[in-house]
Amino acid sequence: MTVIGELIKKAISLSGWVSTDEHPAKAQKEVLKKLLEQAKHTAFGKHYHFEDVLNADALEQAFQAQVPIHDYDKIHADWWHYLAKGHQNITWPGTQQYFALSSGTTSHSKQIPVTDDLLEAIRKAGIQQVLSLRNFDLPASFFEKQILMLGSCTQLIKQGEFLMGEISGISAANLPVWFKGYYKPGQEIASIEDWDLRIEKIAEEAPNWDIGSLSGIPAWIELMLKAIIEKHQLQNIHQIWPNLMVYTTGGVAFEPYRNSLEKLLAHPLIYIDTYLASEGFIAMQKRPHTTAMALTCNNGIFFEFVPFEEQFLDENGAVKQDAPVYTLEHAEENKEYVLLISTVAGAWRYMIGDTVMITDKTKAEIKITGRTKHFLNVVGSQLSVHQMNKAIAMVEQEFDLEIKEFVVGAVKKDDAFVHQWILGCHKDDDEKAIAAFLDKCLQNLNKNYTVARSKALKAIEVRIVPVDYFYLWSDETKKMGGQVKIPRVMKENELLDLENYFSSLEQKQLNTN
């Protein structure tokens, strides 16, 4: 073990206090107070009387009473649209250079302001994540290895006086100087917009790098590793990167990808989950032997929690203004919530679109359970993505399958509804048998689904397609890589369009054969 690696490891161990163990509830109150102080002279702060809120005896309650809940459409229509016109001091002091373009699973693109304060908060969260590596018993040599971050393109789009791109691309374009020596694939390759060409360049350069850690969405990391292995005719990626030890994942649930990813390795990695959204660095896994992530309670984000129940959401999946809202201190463990955030980028009581479950309040640890718009309730089934993932895992075990992608929607047939599932799988199987077993699993997991099956939900149907079909669709309709994710729930017209696209791919394959 080299001297430099030993020094870095020792510095991380001694500096662990920077990633504070301060009581999360206390840290959150301090964050809210600081946010209000910084923004009290903005147009938003004046409109909602932040000065009065700061003088109230019960700060959090006064804040909740004074400021309404926002989703993207509301805050953009009321406030953020002024930012693109060059106005300053709207929801946060000053102005910003960047807008993050969301590229997840929502139906339309969003332009989310990225302030210098937000970029600094993301950098601090990254340092906290590095410091938490002391908990994973890594050798000193690991801290000298390079980190390959497969994010979105760092070549940002110029629009007027602003630069736009995905948050991973913006963050990579603003890496601290000291980190650039560790960062791969490097700015030149990372700025290549074409996904296939970027992967080709990474595969070419791979033998010249000593990678110790990977970071990125599982589907795209797997495709990259396959491209490297194929180009250099390897049996596994450790033949070219023998020191690869850590994979920092995020964006989607990792478990569906574990088996297929590990087929590309000589041995499993240490898997560390993260939660980086367009609105900020929300949480990170700080310790082994858990899949839960610790919220960044002391770093520019104030969290609130709305019970994820049908009566508290409107027909568009937005939180109703009269819904009960809890701070971290008063929320319950093991209950599903819609997450609200207020941030140093001027998002206020903002519905980020994710649902979470608090697993440990003392450690402020959570798990992501799904998306509010991926809540299938057309016929009262009230299925969350969390429950869908559980049922799919049971199907995988029962039928010895790997289902890395899936999508479901409610389709009307003969005056009744059917849940149509499309599963991205590595092999064909009995679709009717899978449908029957999946139906049974969902009924065991959700009593509302059981009731729906006795009424308007007449059947569920399953279609199996090669998983590559999902990625071809993503490439043609969105773009590959970055933070692009496959949706889990679709509206009827979207699902039918997807089915037609898959049918066209099947027909092309038949014609080729």
PyMOL commands that set and color helices and strands:
alter all, ss='L'
color gray80, all
select helices_A, chain A and resi 3-14+16-18+24-39+43-47+50-54+59-66+72-78+80-85+116-136+140-144+167-173+177-179+187-190+195-208+218-231+237-239+255-262+310-312+372-374+385-399+431-445+447-453+467-477+492-512
alter helices_A, ss='H'
color red, helices_A
select strands_A, chain A and resi 98-101+111-114+146-149+157-159+162-165+183-184+211-215+246-250+270-277+280-284+293-295+301-307+326-327+336-343+350-360+365-371+403-413+416-425+457-466
alter strands_A, ss='S'
color yellow, strands_A
deselect
rebuild
show_as cartoon
